[in-house]
Amino acid sequence: MDEAVTTPPTFKRSFSERIYCVEFSPYEWSQHLICIALAKEIVVGTVRFQDEDDAVEDMAYSPIRTFHHDARPHAIAWSPETSLSIVPKIVTFCIAGSDFKIRLYNSNLNDVNMFEILEGHKDYMNAISYEPEGELLASVSDDHTCKLWAVKENQKCVSTFYLTSPGTSVCWHNEESGKLLVAEKNGLIRMYNVRSHQAIMSLDSGVVPLTAADWGPNPLKVASIAAGELLLWDVSRPSRPLDERTLHVEGGLTVKISHANENLVSSIGWPDNLLKVVNLKSKVVVLCGKVKLIGGMTWHYKLPYVCAGSDRELCFWRINVN
């Protein structure tokens, strides 16, 4: 695909302020929920597409609740406890802020709206992630640590892993309890057993800076972006990447594997804030979009939509996979 040819979003929604991050809920039972973080407000809403609901014309976005936030948001994580199909409803998520604090929000969308503050990091956090059981939250920071928080008990930090450089990404194994992936800016990606505190595997990209990594629906596949290069790993053969390709000649910022299709990987990088989606099977860039100011990137749980914040707009691209 010609780099200069960019595809406009399939759908867009405008907001009154700049969007800093966005996250679809990554769980089947709450897949319609989206969290949009503005400078001082967190908006939780639902998104439905015509692909799944014929009553919807194109796309329907409905805000549900707005929460106040005291600092510029850096990252969002949805709790697996979130569900609108039970009574009372539960909406639970965390926001990592520029004041080095994590705020844990709990709401029943009625009379209960609480938040707790998790403190302990000494520098900016780059990523946060709930374990699939919802008991622990992991966070990584520029302070060279990965911390685990007991979000259901006392919101205290229960464990700290000391890193060799700033932590850029953190993800949990979606099938095996207690396995955690931590990516560092110096190119190292380590898997830890959080129960034994042991590193069980490490991958070395050999390229710096490593700005992001992701663990997809297939736990054998890890994708990372380092200095604009997309690296794909098979963790059963960790000695070297399966595939390497330069996607962003001036560097990449973020990378995400689609929840619905393990062969689709999206990234955003420079120049021009280009959002690219690569089909790993055909090894082709199947979409090249563009955002104004980078405000996060997220995949829908089930449908082939990637969403990105673009200054004051939320942009959705539908990926056509043959």
Salt bridges, closest charged atoms under 4 A:
GLU3 OE1 - LYS276 NZ 2.51
GLU23 OE2 - LYS256 NZ 3.63
ASP51 OD2 - ARG318 NE 2.70
GLU52 OE2 - HIS32 ND1 3.65
ASP70 OD1 - HIS68 NE2 2.78
GLU81 OE2 - LYS152 NZ 2.80
ASP99 OD2 - ARG103 NH2 2.71
GLU119 OE1 - LYS101 NZ 3.99
GLU131 OE1 - ARG195 NH2 3.98
GLU135 OE2 - LYS152 NZ 3.33
ASP143 OD2 - HIS121 ND1 2.95
GLU176 OE2 - HIS173 NE2 3.89
GLU176 OE1 - LYS179 NZ 2.95
GLU184 OE2 - ARG190 NH1 2.76
ASP234 OD2 - ARG237 NH2 3.43
ASP243 OD2 - ARG245 NE 3.97
GLU262 OE2 - LYS221 NZ 3.11
GLU313 OE2 - LYS12 NZ 3.71
GLU313 OE1 - LYS292 NZ 3.16
